[in-house]
C-alpha cells in the first residue's frame, strides 16, 4: 500500500539497502542511500513519505487486529451460549457420532463457609500444628446428610459440557 509517491531510487535503496532489527526496530543504514546523488531536501522528504507509508500500513494492521479481537470475542460468546443451551436442554445425556462427542460432567457440590472459623464447632475443625482450619470433608458429609448450619452451605456447581 502506498499513500505517497516516493522517488524510485530512494525507495529501492530503502527497501533493499537497509536492514532492520525486528525486535528493537533499530535501523542499520546502508551507504547506498548516502551515495545517491539527490538533493538533501528531496532525499529527506522522500524518506518522510516512506515513513508515512509505513505508518499508514501500521494503522491498517492495528485496525485489523482490533477487528480480529472483536471477532474472537464474538465467537467465544457464541460457544459459551451454545454450551449453556446444551447444559439445560440435554443435561445427563451423552451424544456421539463420527465427528462430535458431547458429554456432561457431573461436578460435586461446593462447600461455602459463610462465617469466621472461630464460630464453627470443633467437630468440624481440623487442627494442624499451630493452624486451625475447617475440615471440609466432615462438614460436607454433615450437610449432605440433610443437616443445616448457619455458618456454611452446600452450593451446586454449574454443569459443564465438553464437546470434542
DANOR-V790281 format. One record per backbone hydrogen bond with DSSP energy under -1.0 kcal/mol. CO is the residue of the C=O (numbers start at 0). NH is the residue of the N-H. Records with the same first field share a line. If there is no record, write none. Layout:
CO = NH / NH
This chain:
6 = 10
7 = 11
8 = 12
9 = 13
10 = 14
11 = 15
12 = 16
18 = 27
20 = 24
25 = 20
27 = 18
30 = 34
35 = 37
38 = 42
39 = 43
40 = 44
41 = 45
42 = 46
43 = 47
44 = 48
45 = 49
46 = 50
47 = 51
48 = 52
49 = 53
50 = 54
51 = 55
52 = 56
53 = 57
54 = 58
55 = 59
56 = 60
57 = 61
58 = 62
59 = 63
60 = 64
61 = 65
62 = 66
63 = 67
64 = 68
65 = 69
66 = 70
67 = 71
68 = 72
69 = 73
70 = 74
71 = 75
72 = 76
73 = 77
74 = 78
75 = 79
76 = 80
77 = 81
78 = 82
79 = 83
80 = 84
81 = 85
82 = 86
83 = 87
84 = 88
85 = 89
89 = 92
94 = 101
99 = 96
100 = 163
101 = 94
102 = 161
104 = 159
109 = 154
111 = 152
115 = 118
116 = 119
120 = 123
121 = 124
123 = 134
125 = 132
127 = 130
130 = 127
132 = 125
133 = 135
134 = 138
135 = 139
136 = 140
137 = 141
138 = 142
139 = 143
140 = 144
141 = 146
142 = 145
150 = 113 / 114
152 = 111
154 = 109
159 = 104
161 = 102
